[in-house]
């Protein structure tokens, strides 16, 4: 039975989530439309192109609808939106990684098991000097293995052990790929007119 009226009356997010848990198609379409751009922004960072990102985002929404009962909006009365976005982001990241592994399985993967880095991982490297669009454009130009690790470590805040587990590589490979990703970014940024920004972003 459809509980949402056919008009476009606004619903609060908890009401919309509750309707989605009842598997109401209208509610699911509204939730998808409301968070589609958010999901695509995440998946684009891991995908080779928009088609792959769209596929990952759609799979992520299917998982979210399937597991929506695990998100209890009543636990977050002060910030349902922020909490739901965080929950959905996690699903999209893991789904995008699954697609990355499937799509890159037969491609060259940079992995050094016994690498010793003389420079810090730079987990505190500031990224505020680039706009999101500028950063996305540069990261998309990185080789796939470097791009995945950079996104997970720098943008999404994963540790190297978790990255290694997610990408099924060694911790050494994760650290090596992050180091090389920064080196690639340094080169790309140094080629631009803003060399000062390049030194700041990559922690030179």
N, C-alpha and C positions, 0 to 999 in steps of 0.2 A: 504493500500500500504506500502511495506517495504522500508524504507528510508535508513537503514543501509546496506552497501554493504556486500556481503557474505564473504569477506576477513576479516582478523583480524586486520584491521587498527585501531590504537588506537583513542579513542575519549576523549575529555575533559569531565570532570564530568558534566558541564552544558549541553553539547551536549547529553550526555548519559541520563541525567534526562529529557531533552526535548523529546528525543525519547521514553522514558518510558511513558511520559505523552500522547504520541500519541498511547500508548498501543502496541508498536512494540515488539514482542516476543523476538527477538534477543537481543534487548537492555535490556529487563527485565531480561533475563538470565544472561547477563553480569553484571548487577547491583547486582543481587542476588549472583553471584559468587564472586564479589569483596568485598561484605560486609557480606557474610555468616559467616565467622569466628568471625567477630566483634559482630554480632547478637547472635551467639551461646554463646560467652563468657558472654554476659549479661544474657541470659536466663538460662544458667547452674547454675548461682548463686541462682536462685529461684526454679528451678525444682528439683524433686527427683532423676531423672536420665537423661541420654542423650536422651532417647526417648521422655520424656516430654519436654525437652528443645528444641528438634527439632520441635515438634509439635507447641510449642509456637513461635519459630522463624519463622516458615513457616506462621503461622497466622499473625505474625507481618509484614512480607513482603507483605502479601495480603492487609493489612490495609495501609501500606506505598504506594503501587501502587495505591490503591483506592484514597488516599488523597494527592497524590503527587502534585497536582495543588496548594495545600496550601503552598508548599515550593517554594519560589521565589528566585532562585539562583542569580538573578541580584541584589538582596539586599546585597549580601555578596561578592563583587568583590575581596576582599583581602583574604578571607578564606572560599571558598565554601565548601571545604572538611570538615573542622572542624565544620562548621555550619550544614552541612547535617548529619554528624555523631551525633551531639547533637540532632538534630530533630529525627533521626532514633532511637537513644538510648531511647528517651522518649517513643516512640511507643513501643519498645521492652520491656521496664520496665512495662508499663501498661498492655501489653498483657501477659507478664509472671505472673503478679499479678492476672490477670483474671484466668489464668490456675491454679495458686496456690490456689485461693479461691475455684475453682471447685474441685480440687483434694483433698483438705484438709477439705472440708466442713464437712465430717463425722468423722474427726480425732480429737484427743484431742487438744484443743486450750487453751494455758495458758492465763488467763485473770483475772486481779485483778482490779476491778473498783475503789476502794478507797485506792490504795496503796500510801504510802508516802515514798519516797526514801530519805535516809540521805546522799547519795553520789550524786555528780554531774552527769549529763548525759554523760559528757565526749565527747561532740561533737568535741572538738579539739584534741582528742586522736590521736597521730601520728601513721601511719601505714606503714611508709616507710621502717621500718626495716624488713618487710616481702616482699618477692617477690610476684608477683601476683599469681603464681602457688601455693606457700606455703599458701597464704591467702585463695585462693579458696578451697584448700584441707581441711583446718581447718573449714571454714565456712560451707562446704558441710556436715560436720559431726555434725553440730548443729541440735537440734530438729527443725522441719519445722517452727513452730511459731517464734522461736528465730531467725532462719536463715533469714526469710523474713524481720523482723524488723531491724536486724543488717545490711543487705544489703541496705535497703532503707535509714536508718539513717546515717550510717558511710561511706558507699561506694558511694551511689548515692545522699547524701546530702538532703534528705527530712526531714522536721520538723515533730514533733510528731502529730500535728493536721492533717497534710496531710497523714501521715502513717495511723492514725486511720481511716480516711475517705477511703483510698484505701483498707485497709484490713478489714474494717467494724468491728473494735474493738474500745474500749475506748482509750482515751489518756493515762489513767493510765495503761492500759494493754500494750500499746506501750512502755511506759517508763519502766515498769516492765520487759517486754521481752527483751529490750535492755540491761538492767542491768544484767539479768540472762544470756544473750548471752555472755556478757563480762566475767561473772564468769565462764561459761563453757570454753571459750577460755583460760582464765587464767589457769584453771585446765589442759587443754590439753597441753598448752605451758610449764607449770611448769613441766610436765612429760617428756618434752624433755630435752636435755642436755644444752639448752641455756636459763637458768632461768632469766638471765639479760634481754634478749629480751622479755620474757614473762611479766616482770614488766613494761617494757617500752610501749609495745603495748596496754595493757589493762588499763594503767593509774594507776597502783598500787602505 
